[in-house]
Amino acid sequence: MQKNALKFLTLMLCIGVSNLYAQTGQTVKREFKFGKIAPAEFETKASGQDSSASAIKLFDVGECYFEIGPSSGGFVYVFERHIRYKILNKNGYDLANFKVELYKSSGSAKEDLNYMDGATYNMVDGKMVTSKLNKDAKFTEEFNKNYMIKKFALPNVKEGSIIEFKYKIKSDFIFTLRGWKFQSNVPTLWSEYNVRVPEYFTYKNNLSGYYQVDHPLHQSINATYISGVNSSAVYDKYCVANMPALKNEPYVTTMDDYTPKIEFELRATNFPGDIYHDYNGSWPKIISGLAGDENFGSYINRNSYAKSVLPGILKGEKDTLTVVKLIFNYVKNSLKWNKEYSKYSNETNPKTLFEKKTGSSGDINLALLNLLKEAKIEAYPVLLSTRENGAHPGYPLVSAFNNVIGVTEIGNTLYFLDATDKDLPAGMLDYENLSHQGFYIDLKSFNGRWLSTEPNVASEKIFTYNMVLDKENKLSGKINQYSKGYAALNLRNKYRTTNNETEFIKGFKKDKTGLEVSAYKIDNLDNLDELLTESMDVVIEENVEEAGNLVYFTPLLFERTKENLFKLEQRKFPVDFAYPFKESYRITVNFPEDYEIDKLPKGGIYKLPEDNGTFTINYITEGKTLMVKSTINVNKSLYTPEEYFDLKELFKTVVEKQAEQIVFKKKV
């Protein structure tokens, strides 16, 4: 019964949203209707790889079209969405709490929610009972100065309920239309997006993701926007059927990079009686626009503040690299990042920013370029899409960038410059900016090109334990930890964001059972070019087990890898660590005279193909001293899906080998 019901529902969905072409060439379309629930929908069950799903998205249908705005007299776009779920268990209840984000600019342009309806449907004694969206279940939240969030909560949601929402948004922001995601964290039986663009507009569409999206319709249709004026629109339909749930995996940029989706950005307009306007059809066109923008190129060129402060910053220094670092440090120490990414400045003059002392990444890094320009340093903006924002598609699409940094070349070495973090040295990028490439732009020649942002400094962590094991099986001694590259950056950020050293040590001990720390010391916290060093005196209990005259000890103690994060049998998308890393462990243990080593694990070396990664572990004994050396070396930031299996097996070996115990035997 369940399989037949699911087949029937899927068939009805396909019939309902597909275009059926009769021999006459006419198109017949069946609409989804709010509140009209087929009995078979209540029988829907999850199966296969999604058998544990909390809900099923029965359909998700979107419409995007244009009309004339009554107040502005210009075009606005209308976005409509109709979405329906079958709730399978309690974990799906959150789907009944729906939110809609609305954007507004500093001017009068805004987005309005024109219509919203929702309902819960339950089968009670063989009859469907409808619970409508209550007026008192609607909330508005000011998220920030640009975003408002409308929230809606449906009543009477239970296991087995069907819920649906339908809403309409009108937007003044026609430069980028609302995109569409065809996959979510629950399985989707049908997802469809219909877009109708007036003949006067040309949009770039970026279709991406790891599943194919069908594009069954691309045609010209009649459209009327002004009474009595005949015009046309281009109609595109995009759809998918039976899309599995998107499951989070470790080490990705953002799951959005792998979600099938489509996005739109305005390329050009061509209105009757007006010339053809190309807004960003090419990189030179985009760069030309940025060069004249008061929040980008014009901001960099305003030099009154830079002229007044540079003499005090440089104090006659002439060496290029030293000059860059002096200016870089001045900006880092004068401005605080507000945690917002932007490719533009919110100000039109750097002087205002330095008076406020805080700003976005665009504010800060464009101000840095402003000072470097006045100091006659050849430095350029680099546009980035952060890891969370997702990979840029590569072709001229300015809206896909959300950040900007600087770059300069000194002695054939490129130095990327990001002044948002005081602990970032010149030449190093923050984790979020490690999206593999950035677009360098020359605001004079209007030229640009892609630059690799792959880090040339890896992350390295070195752990050394020098311990003495006593007859009560208590370990005491010293731990030294050394951090380089991204490991040092992460540690500095963690140390500075903790209230005090006592709290930091408490956090360090949190997941380390039996560890007591005294005499903690950290060196080179503020010297970013030196090795960050931690040393501490420790006592460790509860990590050695005794059974009869045998003593069991896992020598890597707190540093062993306890879980293999790679669990899928296969992976459709890359493993993205952001940067290469190396972890080295050296544990030395002096054990009592009446202890003998009864069992010592076997060491070895394990390699990925082409030396793209290695794991080694070795055991050395001399008298009453045991030494364990182990190293994990991941030589690349990015591994392809084809390399996934070998990487998974390597970390499986790491987990197994680092968990092996040494067995001591007490002399009787």
N, C-alpha and C positions, 0 to 999 in steps of 0.2 A: 504493500500500500504506500509506504513512505517513498520508495524509489519511483513508483509510478506518478505520485503526486509531484515530486520534484521535477521529473521529466516533463510533466504537463505544464508546470509553472514556467520552466525555462522556455518551453516551446511558445507559450502564450506571450512571454516577454519578447522573444525574438520576433514573433508576428506583430506584436503591438508596437515595436519601435523600429522595425525594419521597414524599408520602403519596398513595396511590392510593385513590380513593373508588369502591367498587363500588355498584351500585344498592341493595344492602342497607344502605348507610350505614356499613359497617364500614371500618376503616382498616388497611391492610396496610403494614408497614414492613420493609425489608430492611436488616440491620445491616452495617456495615463490620467485617470481621474481621481481627484482627492476624495477619499472616503469610500471609494468603490473597491472593496476587498473581495478577491476571489476566495472561495472556501479552501481551495488547494493551498493557498498561501499559509494557512495555519498548520498545514501538514509538513512544511518545509523543515528539513533536518540537515545538519552538517555531516559531511562524510570525507573519506580519504585523508589527505594531508591536513585538512581543516576540521577533522572530526571533533576536536576539543574546542572549537570556536565558541565564543560567548554570544555571538549574534550572527545573523546573515543579512547583508544588505540586499534586499530584494530588487531594488532598482535605484538609480541615482541619475536623474535626467535634468540637464541644464539647457537654458536658452540665453543667448546673448544677441541683442539687436539694438538698433538706434532709433531715436526719435528727436524731435525738436523740443528743447527745454522751454517751458512757458516763461520763465523769468529772464533767461539770457538770450533767447531767440536763436541760440546755436545748438549744435548737436550734443546730446548726452547719450550714454549707452545704458541699456536696461539689462539687468542680470536676473534671471529667474531660476529657481532650483526647486525640484520636487524629489524628496528622498524618503524611502520607506525601508524599515528594518523588521526582521523577526527576532525577538529576544529569546535566546535559548537558555540562559542561566543568569544568575545574579551578577556575574561579572560584566554583563551587558547593560545593566541598569543605567550606567553613566551616559549612554547614548540618548537617554530621554532628557538630558540637560544639554541644550543646544545653544550655541552662541554665534553671533554674526558680528564681524568686525567692520566698522565703517570709518573711512578716512576723511580727514578735513585738512585743508591747507591753512596757512596763516591769513589768507585772504577770504574771499567769499565762496570759493569752490569747495564742494563737499559731496558726500554720499548720503543718501537718505534711504531708510528702510520703509518702503511704501506699503508693504503688505506682509503679513505673517500669519500663518495658521498652522495648527498642529493638533494631533489627536492620538489617543491610545485606544486600541481595539482588543477586547478580550471575548473569548467564547465562554458563555455562562449558560449551562443547561441547554446546550445545542443552539443558542442564539448569540449573535454578535452584539456586544454592549460597547457603545462608544463613549469615551471620556474626552471632552474637548479641552483645549488649552485655556486655562483660567486667566482672567485679567490680572489677578494678583500674583500670577506666576511669571510675570515679565519684569525684568530688571535692566537698568542701564548703569554702566560703569565707565567713568572717564579713565581710560587706561593711561594715556599721556596727552600732551597738547595736540597730537595729531590723530590719535585713535580713540574711538568710542566703541564699547562692546555692549551689544544687546544680548541679554541672556533670557532663555525660556526653559521652563521646567514642566514636563508633562506629568499628569497624575495617573495613579492606579497602574503602574508598570509592574508586571509580574513575569515569571517564567512562562513563556508561551505567548506573551503579548505581541501584537504588531503595533509599531508606532510609525508616524510619518510627520514630516514637516514640509511646508511649502511657503516660499517667501519671494519677495521681489525687491531689488535694489536699483535705484537710479543714481548714476555717477557722472560728475562733471569731468572726471579724469580720463579722457579718451586717449591719452598717449599710451597707456598700458591697459588693456582690457583684463578682466578677471580671467585667470586661467582655470584649468580643470585637471583634477587628479582622478585617474581611472582605477586606482588601487588604494586600499586603506588597511587598517589593522584587523578588519574582519573580511571574510570572503564576500565577493560581490557577484551576483548573478548577471546583472546588466548595468552598464554605465554608458551614458550617451551625452554628448555636448553638441548643440546646434548653434552655429554662429552665422549671423547675417550682417554683412558689412556693406554700407552704401558705396555706390560706384565712385564716390569722391575720395575715398580713403584707400590706402594700400598699407596692409600690416604685414610685418614679418611674423611667421609663426614658428615657434621652436617646439618640436615634438620630440620628446626624449623618454628614456626609461628602458628597462630590460625585458619588457613584453611588447609585442606588436599591438598597435592600436589600428583598427580598421578605419578607412577613410572612404566610405561608400559613395559620398556625394560631394561634388564640387561643381556648382552650376550657377548660372545667372538667372535671377528671378525678378519679377516686377515688384516695385516697392514705391510707396507714396509717403513722403515726409512733409510736403507742403501741399495743401489742397489745390488741385488743378494742375499740379506739376508732375508729369510722369517721369519716373526715374527707375533705376534698377539697383539690385544688391547682389553680392556674391554670397551664396549659401553653401556652407560646409558642414557636413555631419561627421563626427568622430565617435566611435563606439567600440566597446569590448564586451564579451560574454564570458561568464564563468572565470572570473579573475580570483586567484587564491589570495589569502590574507598576506599582507606584508609582515614578515617576521624580522624583528631587529636582530642584527648581528654585530659583534664587536669589530672595532677598527674599520670604520667607514667615515667618509666626510660627513654626509647626512643621508638618511634613507631616502630623502627626496631625490637624490641623484639617480636612484635606481627605481623610483616609482614612475610608471608610465604617466606622462602628463603633457599638457600643451600650454604654451604661454604666448602672448601677443604683444608686440610693440609697434607703434606707428612708424611707418617708413616715409610716407609721402602723402600729400593732399593735392587734389586737382579739381578745384571748383570751377563752375562755368564763369567766364569773365575774369578769371584770375590765372596767374601763371602757376606752373607746376612747382610745388614746394617739396624739395627733398630734405627731410629732417635728419636722417642718419642712414642713408643708403650705403655709405662707405666709411671706412675709418677716417680718411681726411675730413669728411663732412662732420663726423662726430667730434674730432679733435678741434676743428675750426669753431664749432659751437662752444666747446669747453673753454677755448682760449679767450673768447669774448664774454664768458659768463661772469657776472659780478661776484658769484660765490665760488669761483674756481680761478680762471686765468687772471681776471682783474684783481682778485684778492691777492694772488701771488705778487702782482706788480705794484701794489701800493707800498711805497718804500719809506714813508716818513718815520714810522716807528723803528724800522730796521736801522735807518741812518742814525737815529738818536742813541740806540743801545749798543750797536756793534763795537764802537771803540772800547767801551768798558768790558765787553765780553772777550775780545781778542787781545787787547793790550799789546798790540804791535806784532803778534805772532804771524809768521809767514808760511810755516810748513803746512801744506794742504791738508794732510790727514789730521794734524793737530787742530787746525782751524775747524774742520768738520766736527770733530769730537767736542770742541769747546761750545760750538753753536748747538749741537745735538744735546749736550748735557744741560745747557741753559734752558732749552725748551722743555726737556724732561722735568727739570726741577722747578720751573716757573708755572707749568700748567698741569692740571689734574684731569685725567680722562674720566668722562661721565658714563663710561661703559657703552656708549652708543656708537655704532659703526655708520659712517657716511662717506660718500665720495665727494661731497660738497661741504663747504663751510656754511655755518648758519649765520656768520657775520659777513660784512662786506669790507671790513678793515681789521687787520691783525691787532692794531692798537686796542680795539674794543675787547678782543679776546684776552689779551694779557692783563687788561683791567679786571675782567671777570674771573680770570685765573682757572677757568674750567671750560671744557668743551668736548665735542665729539672727536672721533678719529680724523674726520675731514678738517675740522677747525685746527687741530693741533699739527697735523702733518703738512697741511698747506702753509701754515704759519712757519714751520721749519723750512720749507722750500723758499718762502719769502725772505728769510734771513740769509739762507745760503746764496740766493741770487744776488742780494745786495753785497755779499762778501766776495762776489765774482767766482763762486764755485759752480761748476757745471753740474747741476743736479736737476733731476726730472721727476715728474709724477709717474707713479705706476698704479694703474687701476687693478683692483683685485675683487674677486668674489670669495668671501670667507668660506671656510669649510661648512659651517652651518647653513650658509646661504645657498651652497651647491655649486657644482662645476659650471663654468661659463661655456656656452656651446661653441665658442671659437670664432664665430662670424660677427660682423658689426652689429652689436646689440648692447647699447649703453645701459639699459635698465637692468641687465643681468649682473652688473658690478654693484657692490655695496660698500666698497672701502677704497682708500687711497693711501699709499706710502710714498717714500722718496727713494731715489737711487742715484748714486754717483760712482764714477770710475776713477780710481787712484792707482797708478802703477800697474795697469792691466788687471786690477782686482775690482770687482763690483761690490759695492757696499749698499745693501738695502738699509733703509733708515725708517724706523717706526718709533716715534717719541711718546707713545701712549703708556709705556711701562718703564719705570725708572730702572728696572733690572735687565732691560734689553740692551746689550752692547751693540755698537755700530756693526752692521753686517749680519745681524741675526733677526729673524722674524718670529713673532709670537705663533703659537700652535694654530690658532684660528686662521692665520694668514698662509699657512702651509698647504695651499691648494694646488701646488705643482707648477702654476704659471701665473704671471701677471702681465698686463699690457702696458708697456712703456710708451709715453707720448712726449713728443717734442712740440711745444706750443708755438714755436716760431715757424718751423717748416711744415707743420700739420702732418708729420709722419709719425708712425708708430710701429711697434713690433712686439711679438710675444717674447717674454724672458722666462727662463726656468727659475723657479724659486726654490728648487730642491736645496736643502741645507747642506753646506759643506762642512758643518760642525755637527757630529753625531751626538747622541745622548750617551753618556757613560757614567756608570755607577760602580764603585769599587767598595766592597765590604771586607774588612779584615777583623776577625775575632781571634784574640789571644786569650785562651781560657785555661783554668786549672780545675780539674774534676776531683772533688774530695771523696772520702769514703761514705759520706752521707748523700752522695750523688748530687751535690750542689756544685754549680759552675760559678766561678768568679774570675774577673779579669777586666779586660779593656776591649771596647769596640771602637774602631775607627772607620769612618765612612767618607769617601771622596766622591765629589760630584763634578761632572763637566757638562758643558753644552746645555741641552734641554733639561737634564736631570738637575743641574745647578739652578737653572731658571725656575723650575717647579718648586725646588726646595726654598729658594729665596722668597718666592711669592707666598708659600705656605707659612714660612717663619714670620714674615711681615704682617700677614693677615691674622695672626694669633695675638691675643691680648698681651701676653707676656711669655717669658721663657718657661715659667712653671706650667702654664697652659699648653705650651708647645710640647714639652716633655710628656705631659699627661696624654696628649693626642698621639705621640709617638709610641707610648706603651699600650695604647688602647687594645690592639689586637695581638699583643705579645704576652701570652699567659706566663706568669712566673717571673717577669722581668722587673728588676728594680734598678733605677739609674741614679748615679751620683756624679758630681764633678763634670757636668756637661759643659762643653766648650765648642763654639763655632768660630772658625777663622775665615777671613776674606769675604765676609758678608757683603761689604760695600765695594770690594775690589773685583769688578766684573771680569777682568782679564786673568785672574788667578784661580787656582784650584780651590773650590769650596770644600772645607774640611770640617768634619765633626769628630769629636773624641769624647768618650764617656767611660766612667768606671761603672761596672755592672755586676749584679749578682742574679743568677738565673736558677730558679727552682721549678719543679714540676715538669721538667722536660727530659728526665732520665727515668726509665722504668726498671724495676728490679723484680726478678722472679727466681726464687731459690738462690743459687750462686751465679746466676746470669744477670747481666746488666745491659739494657737495650738503649741505644742512643741514636737519634737522627741528627747527623752532624750539621746540616744546613740550618737547623733551628728555625728562626723566624723568616729566613730569606728564601726558603724553598717555594717553588711554584706549586700550589696545591690543586689547581684546577686548569684543565685545558679548555680555554674559552672557545675553541673551534670544535663545534659539536655536529654540525650538519654533515651529511655524507658527501654532498656536493654544494658548491656555492656559485651563484650566477654572477656575482659582482666581485671586484677586486678586494683584497685585504690591504687597507691603507693605514699604515702606522704613523704617517705624517713625517717621521724622520727615522733614520737607522738608529739602532741602539745596541749597547753592549753592557752586560752585567757580569762582573767578575767577583768571585767569592773565594776567600782564603781563610779557612778555619783551622786554627792550631789548638790542640788540646793536650795538656799534660795530665796523665792519669796516674792513679796511685800505684805504688810498688807491687802490691799484691793483686793487681788486675793484669790479666793477659787478654790479648785480642783473640777471641774465639772464632769470629766470622767477620770478614771484611768484604764489602761488595766489590764487584768487578767494575773497574773504570772503563772508559772508552771515549771515542770521538764519533760524532754523528753529524753528517753533512747533508745540506741541501744540494741538489744538482747545481753545477757551475759555481760552487762555493758561495751561493747566495745566502748562506746562513750556516752556523755551526753550533753544536753543543758539545762541550767536553766536561768530563768529570774524572778525577784521579785521586787515589788514596796512597799516601806515603807514610810509612812508620819507621821510626828510629828510636830504639830504646823504649822509653815510656812516653814518647811523643807521637801523636797522630796528626797528620796534616791532610786536609781535604782541599783540593782546588777544583773549582768549577767555573765555566764561562758559557754564557749565552750570547751569541753574536748574530744579530739580524742586520744584514749588510745592505738592505734596500728599504726604502720607505713604502714601496708599492709592489704587491705581488698579484699576478693575474689569476683569474679563476682556474686556469689550467695548472697553476703552481699551488693551488690551495691544498690538495691532498697531501703533498710532500710537507708543506708547512704544518698541517694538522698532525701528521705523524711525528714530526720533529718535536712539537710541544707535548705530544703524548709521551714521548720518550723522556722529555725533561721532567714531567710530573712523576713518572714511574721511577726514574733513576735517582731523583733528588729525595724521594721518599724512602729509599732503602736504608736500613738500619745497620749500624755497627753493633756487634755483640761482644761484650767483655765477659770474661769468666774470672770469678774471684778464686784466688788460691785458698785451699782449705788447710 
